[in-house]
């Protein structure tokens, strides 16, 4: 019996989650990753309740796999340390069924990769294009050989070459106007109990505790694209060194051994939604499909939702199933029909999150003193329970859609 084969372009969180979800649906999977190996260094990632619920449906316990921290509180502060809003994570757990957690990104991706069969991942393999003129795609790689596939998952990142190839008239990326720094620091002695983001004027600083005593730090500043200070540690100290505790103490440990441990990226999102998230037997997910600003912490979470829902809608890989649930004879059209259903399930939700993340970013990046003061007063005046209620559509928004049924021709 034919076993369906999926080729995944990209071994980020979205690509690896898709590979694992498809593997557990019985598909044979090949993941092509242009990097020579999975990164051993990097920053952290927050996994919101919606992402944790999605992972649970494919049997992934992120906390067990990668180690996690659950902060006591989460909230937004001013640069002098005053809280603008703060919520107990115990309340969030009661409301959403699980609290958000934070994990080291390298450990999480390594755990996803380790759950795949040997030989699934091909490092140092760059996907150069897909030949799908006959409706049966063949993935071309720079290193060869070509890979025939029943499905191609384009998880090739924010600058997705496959997105550009198949949507040449799309306006592409939009520069948000901010640059961002990310790093991990060792500071177990500080015992910081809260996950926080501090807002200044045109600048923000985030602190996220991890389970191993390290902290994931991120900072943003309004700046022209391409701005690259020669010494990132000195730049962070200049911008944020006078802000509230424990920011100065954390900055003192940034890049202490290797300045390259500080990652800097300009922030982009997709200028407009894609007309669809599929073409024939190719599906786009994560940043390749709907790159968004990091202001809601939903970029990776939405990629996980994409991956899980994509695999759920597709037929089982090791049967003639056309329903995604194990019965029926394969008409040969089940995969394209499933991808059309994937677009219907994901396009509107992900674009709503993308637009919302952009709006929140504009608030956080306000530089005018009067506008920033008005923003802070408005945030402080909003009751915490009401603010959390505004997150319900995000954190409770993950749903597995009904399986696709294709009538045999």
C-alpha positions, 0 to 999 in steps of 0.5 A: 500500500502506498505510504504518503510522503511529505517534504517539509522545507524548514526545521523551525518550530512550525516545520518540526511540529508539522513533521511530527504531527504528520508522522503520527498520522502515518506519513513518511516525512522528510525535513529539509533544513539548510542549516548544517545542524539544529541550533545549540544556542538561541533565545526562549519562546513563550507557549500560550495556552492555545499552543499547549492545547494544540501540542497536547492533541499530538501527544507533545508535553512541552514542559516535560520535553524542554523544561519550562518555567511558570512565572508567578505573575505576568504583566506590563510595567513602566520604566520606573518599575510601576506595574501598569497591569499584572495577572496571577498565572494561577488565575490564567490557568483556571481560566484557560485550563493551563498557564502559559509557559516559557521554554528555551527555544533550542531545547524545544526544537531539539525535543521535537526533532528527537521525536522523529524517526532517524533519517527524517531530518536532512541538514545542510539541504536547501530547497530551491524550488518545487516542480508541480506542473503535473500536480504531483510535486517534486522538491528540488534541492541544491544538494540533490537528489530530487524528492517526489512528494504527495505534500510539500509543507513550506515552513521556510521562514519569514523570507520564504522563497516558496512564498515569493515563487508562488505569490509573485504579486504579493507585496511581501514584508512590511518593516514595523519600524523597530529593531529587536535584541534577544539573548539568554542570561544565567542569573539563578541568584536573582530569583525573578518570579514575574514575566514582564514587559516594560514600556518606555517611549519607543523602547521596550524590555522583556524578562522571562524566567526559564526553568534552569535559572536562566532568563530570556531577555528581549528588547526593542527600539524604534530605529531605521532598518539595518541599524547595527551598533558595534557593541550590542551590550553597550547599546542595551546598557545605554538604552535600558541601564537606568530602568527599574530593577532587575534590568540593570543586574540582568544587563550586567550579565549580557554577552559577558562571555561572547557578544555574539550571544546577543541576537539582533533582528529588524522586525517585519510582518506580512504586508497583507494576507496571502490570498490562500495558504495552499497551492495544489499540494503545497501548504504554507505555515508559520512565518512563511504564511503569516509573519507577524510582529512578536507583540502578542507572543503568538508567532510560534504559537500560531505556527504550532496551531497551523501544523497541528490543524494541517495534519489533522485535516489531511488523510492518514498517510498509510491508508486509502483514507479520504476523510482524515479519519480512516474510512473510504477509498482514495479518490486521489483528490483528498490532499488538495481538498484537505489543503483547501480546508486548511486555508479556510480554517487558518487564513482568517484567524492568523490574519486577525492575530497578525493585524492585532499584533501590529496594533499592540506594537504601535502602542508599545512603540509610542515615543511622544511623551503625551501619547505614552502617558495617555497609553499608560493611564489607559492600561492602568485603568483597565481591570485585569480581568477585563484585560484578560477577557480580551485574550480569550479569543487567542488563548481559547481560539484553538479548535480542531475543525471537522475532518474533510470528506471527499466523495470518490469520483 
